[in-house]
Amino acid sequence: MTQSVVISSLRWVMLMALQIVVLNNIYLGGVFNPWVYVLIILSLPIEFSPLAVLLTGFFTGFTLDLFTHTIGMHTMSLTLLAFLRPKILALITPRDGFDFGSSVNVRDLGWRKYAVYALLLIFSHHLVLFSLEAFSSGLFWLAVQKTFLNTLLTFVLILIIQSFTAIKEKA
């Protein structure tokens, strides 16, 4: 458990630095903005308690809100993702349950289950994030468009990251 906390902490620092320094400055066509920081919650070990996942989601969202001046939008959307995570994991749990020490990644879950898991959570996160943004500006249809497009972009980037991780772990 201690090793998984250290790995999760290092992943948190790396993904938050990537999100804040690089990805927050990328806007493709005014609609696309990759939100890869959701991988922090998606990749937490299965044995983490729901409370630990919720607190990590809240703290991560709050930290990003401080750097992006978004006044709670990331906090709310990432806390919701953290809340939904155990419910989505329950949908994809094998009949015998997960092996102790299993991680939530493509290697341990397989592409199909990981895709269901990641897409449902990313879509939920993005729907809340862009709905909150739209309520402040009154642009509901733009929020719907951004939700779908950014869900696809973020999902593809996460799959690329997962592919590199799977290759590294096999070596």
C-alpha positions in Angstrom: 0.0 0.0 0.0 2.9 2.4 0.8 4.4 1.8 -2.6 1.1 2.6 -4.3 0.7 5.8 -2.3 4.2 6.9 -3.4 3.5 6.0 -7.1 0.2 7.8 -7.0 1.8 10.9 -5.4 4.5 11.0 -8.1 1.8 10.6 -10.8 -0.1 13.4 -9.2 2.9 15.8 -9.3 3.7 14.9 -12.9 0.2 15.1 -14.3 -0.6 18.3 -12.5 2.6 19.9 -13.7 1.8 18.7 -17.3 -1.7 20.1 -17.0 -0.9 23.4 -15.5 2.3 24.2 -17.4 1.6 22.7 -20.9 -2.0 21.6 -21.5 -3.8 24.6 -20.0 -2.1 26.7 -22.7 -3.4 24.5 -25.6 -6.7 25.6 -27.2 -7.3 24.0 -30.6 -10.0 25.9 -32.4 -11.3 27.5 -29.2 -13.0 24.2 -28.3 -10.4 21.5 -27.7 -8.5 21.6 -24.4 -7.0 18.3 -23.2 -7.8 17.6 -19.5 -5.4 14.8 -18.8 -5.4 15.5 -15.1 -8.5 13.3 -14.7 -6.0 10.4 -15.1 -4.9 11.0 -11.5 -8.3 9.7 -10.3 -8.7 7.2 -13.0 -5.4 5.5 -12.1 -5.7 5.4 -8.4 -5.2 1.8 -7.0 -8.4 -0.2 -6.6 -7.7 -0.8 -2.9 -7.9 3.0 -2.1 -10.9 3.7 0.0 -13.7 5.7 -1.5 -13.0 8.5 1.1 -9.3 8.7 0.0 -10.4 8.9 -3.7 -13.0 11.6 -2.9 -10.4 13.6 -0.9 -7.8 13.2 -3.7 -10.4 14.4 -6.2 -11.3 17.4 -4.2 -7.7 18.4 -3.5 -6.7 17.9 -7.1 -9.7 19.9 -8.4 -9.1 22.7 -5.9 -5.4 22.9 -6.8 -6.2 23.2 -10.5 -8.9 25.8 -9.7 -6.2 27.9 -7.9 -4.0 27.8 -11.0 -6.8 28.4 -13.6 -8.9 30.9 -11.6 -12.1 28.8 -12.3 -13.7 29.2 -8.9 -14.7 25.6 -8.1 -15.4 24.2 -11.5 -12.6 21.7 -11.5 -13.2 20.9 -7.8 -16.9 20.0 -8.4 -16.3 18.1 -11.6 -13.4 16.1 -10.3 -15.1 15.4 -7.0 -18.1 14.0 -8.9 -15.7 11.8 -11.0 -14.1 10.5 -7.7 -17.6 9.8 -6.3 -18.7 7.9 -9.5 -15.5 5.9 -9.7 -16.4 3.1 -7.3 -19.8 2.7 -9.0 -18.2 2.5 -12.5 -15.6 0.0 -11.2 -18.5 -2.1 -9.8 -19.9 -2.3 -13.4 -16.6 -3.7 -14.8 -15.5 -5.9 -11.8 -14.8 -9.5 -12.8 -17.0 -12.1 -11.3 -14.3 -13.2 -8.8 -13.4 -9.6 -8.0 -10.1 -7.8 -8.7 -6.8 -9.4 -7.6 -5.1 -7.7 -4.7 -2.7 -5.1 -6.1 -4.5 -4.8 -9.4 -4.4 -1.4 -10.9 -6.9 0.5 -13.0 -5.1 0.4 -16.4 -5.3 -1.2 -19.8 -2.9 -4.0 -18.9 -4.9 -5.2 -15.9 -8.5 -4.5 -17.2 -8.1 -5.0 -20.9 -8.9 -2.4 -23.6 -12.7 -2.9 -23.6 -13.3 -2.6 -19.9 -10.8 0.2 -19.6 -12.5 2.1 -22.4 -15.9 1.7 -20.7 -14.5 2.8 -17.4 -12.6 5.8 -18.8 -15.2 7.0 -21.2 -18.0 7.0 -18.6 -15.9 8.9 -16.1 -14.3 11.4 -18.5 -17.7 12.1 -20.1 -19.3 12.7 -16.6 -16.4 15.0 -15.6 -16.5 17.0 -18.8 -20.3 17.3 -18.8 -20.2 18.9 -15.3 -17.2 21.0 -16.1 -18.5 22.5 -19.3 -22.1 22.8 -18.0 -20.8 24.9 -15.1 -18.8 27.0 -17.7 -21.9 27.4 -19.8 -24.1 28.5 -16.9 -21.8 31.3 -16.3 -21.9 32.4 -20.0 -25.3 31.0 -21.2 -23.8 28.9 -24.0 -25.4 25.5 -23.4 -24.9 24.1 -26.9 -21.3 25.1 -26.9 -20.9 23.2 -23.6 -22.5 20.1 -25.2 -20.1 20.4 -28.1 -17.1 20.9 -25.9 -18.1 18.0 -23.7 -18.2 15.5 -26.6 -15.1 16.8 -28.4 -13.0 17.1 -25.3 -14.1 13.7 -24.0 -12.8 12.2 -27.2 -9.5 14.2 -27.1 -8.9 13.4 -23.5 -9.7 9.7 -23.9 -7.3 9.4 -26.9 -4.5 11.1 -25.0 -5.1 8.9 -21.9 -5.0 5.8 -24.2 -1.7 6.9 -25.6 -0.3 7.4 -22.1 -1.7 4.0 -21.0 0.0 2.4 -24.1 3.4 3.8 -23.1 2.8 2.7 -19.5 1.9 -0.9 -20.7 4.9 -1.1 -22.9 7.2 0.1 -20.1 5.8 -2.4 -17.6 6.3 -5.3 -20.1 10.0 -4.4 -20.6 
